[in-house]
Structures are given as structure tokens and as C-alpha cells.
Amino acid sequence: MDADFEERAKRILSDKIRKEHNVNLENTKENMKIRKASEQKRYREYYNIDPYDKNNYDLVIDTTKIDPEEAAEKILEFVKKKQ
């Protein structure tokens, strides 16, 4: 699952569980950049892959403008086609 950077930042900022680390939108975006760099380093070190390279996945769904139910439908469609 993916969404554009701005939408992801807004969703994270609205998540009450992560609230203490994300006090405003700019702070949230900075935290996201730090986390991305950390994940890229770790995945390269352990698995020699970039977890943000969409070519590593069988299915990528952009959830920027769709709700969870629509995302679930896309997943089910993909699985049914694979059977």
C-alpha cells in the first residue's frame, strides 16, 4: 500500500497513538524522512533491497484517494486473478 507523501503525513499526524512524536505537519514530514532513511539502510544491510522500490512487490495500491474498503476490493481482485 502506498499514498502520496502529503497524504501519508496527514494520516500519521491524525493518528492519536503517534501523537507525541508528531506535533505538527512539518515535524511529521521530517520524522517520515528520517524513518525512510533508516529503513532503507537497514533493508539494504540485511536483505540488499530497497523497501521503497515498487518493483519488489507483486501488488502496489495507491490509497491516496481511496478508502480502506476500496483497497481491500483491489487486493481481493488481485488474489482471485492469481488463483
PEGI-V606450 format. One record per helix or strand of 2 or more residues. SS is the DSSP state (hx for helix, st for strand). FROM is the first residue (numbers start at 0). TO is the last residue. If there is no record, write none. Layout:
# PEGI-V606450
ss=(SS;SS)
from=(FROM;FROM)
to=(TO;TO)
This chain:
# PEGI-V606450
ss=(hx;hx;hx;hx;hx)
from=(4;15;24;53;67)
to=(13;20;46;55;81)
